[in-house]
Amino acid sequence: MRVTLQHETRGHIPDDLGRYMFSAAFARCFGRAPKLMEFPEILQPAHKNRGSGDFADRFRTQVAKRPSTTVTSHISKDGHYFRRAFR
């Protein structure tokens, strides 16, 4: 059996943790993940392209008891996309 020892996961940007919490709470209340423009202004990222609409589901939450979205192969760049709303 092949194993990886002493593996450490990638850390999170501290500001993103609040966004993850908001996204999970929103999904739990509304049964869907929020679009970026539904986040409060204080949680909006300072990205230059945030208003373009190209990344509106950047912090998508997988909603409990619903089918998950497709997991893409480049998860290292889309790591925000795979958060789950817990019950």
N, C-alpha and C positions, 0 to 999 in steps of 0.2 A: 504494500500500500504506500502511495506517495502522499506526503503531508508537507505542509508549510509550517515551520516552527517560528515562534516569536514574531508573528506578523502583526503589524499595527495598521489600523485603518487610517485613511486620510482624515484630517481634522476638518472642522467646519469654520467658516468665517463667522465670528460672533454675531454680527448683524443678521446673518441668515437664520440663526436659531429662532429669533422672534418671528421671522417670516414663515418658518416651518410651523410654529405653534399656531399662528393666525390661520394658515392654510388648513391645518388639521381641524381646528375648531370650526371654521367656515364649512368645511366638508361635512362635518358631523351635524351641523345645524341645517344645512341646505341640501345635503345629499349630492353635492357636486363640488368640484374644486373651483376656487375663485380665479378669475382672470386677473392679470397684474394690475389693471386699472381699478379693481375692486379693493385692493389693499389700501389701508389708510396711508396718507401722505408720509407719515413718520416711518413707515415700513417700506416705502418705495426705494429701490436701489438707485444708486447714483450713476447708473450706466447711461452713456450717451444715446444708446439706441432704445431706451425703455419706451419712448412714445411712438416708436415705429409700428408697433403691433406685431412685429416678427416674433417676439418672444412672450406673447401674452399668457402662455401657460407654463412659464419658466419654473414656477414653484408649485406645479400640479401635485395634488394629493391623490393617492389611490384610495377610493372610498370603500369602507368596510361593507361587506356583503354585496358588492357589485363586481363584475368582471374587471380585471385590471387592464390597463392599456398595454400595448406592445412594448416590450423592453428592447431598446435599440442596442446595437453592438458597441456604440461609442459612449458608454455610460460614464467614463471618466470625465467627459466634457459636459454631460447632461445630468450630473449627480443630483441636482435639485429636484429633478422630475420624479424620483422614486421614493416618495414619502407616503406613509400610510396613515389614514385617520383611524385612530383606535377607538374602541367603544368605551 
